[in-house]
Amino acid sequence: MHMLKLEPEGLAAVYQQHLLRDFPPIEQKPLPLLLELCQAGRYCGYGFYEGRQLLGYAFFALPSHQRDILLDYLAVVPQLRNQGLGSQFLAMIVTELGDRYRALLLEVEDPAYGEDEADQELRRRRIGFYLRNGMELRGLKCFVQDGYFLIMARCLFGPIGDREIQASLTDIYTAFFGLEHLPEKVAFGEKA
């Protein structure tokens, strides 16, 4: 198995053939925005392959200072899920990107805001997956667009504080939503 950086055309193909199926519409960022950020060096994608067969993918957003990296999407193709590939992908990500970035960041849906007990349990299982794979929950909560998230991080080299994480995420969210829409789309802490 190998990890391959996707060119913009490859990222677009994975988005259209896989991401639109793998993630709910509320979580799907517009493809033109992602391609624009790719061209600016602020977004990238990787595919995980066995030979030429796509096993899964990961998309990342970068703040302008490019010291940290946000895991925006991670998915295993449906027919290969629950076989340990997600853990292997995360290990490959850390190996591949670990010497380039200070921290790997991610947002996980806050179980407290799950629609029902089944949704809350699914959110807890996702958090458990990331904890088992070296991520740690930080002291940050975030409201983004229409969802409540907990922030997780894995230090790749050197320490990183919650203020630095929040600054990196704010920079990324500004690229996603624009400075004029940031106050209505993003809030750190609890939002009423």
Secondary structure, 3 states (H helix, E strand, C coil): CEEEEECHHHHHHHHHHHHHHHCCHHHCCCHHHHHHHHHCCCEEEEEEEECCEEEEEEEEECCCCCCEEEEEEEEECHHHCCCCHHHHHHHHHHHHHCCCCCEEEEEEECHHHCCCHHHHHHHHHHHHHHHHCCCEEEEEEEEECCEEEEEEEEECCCCCCHHHHHHHHHHHHHHHHCCCCHHHHEEECCCC
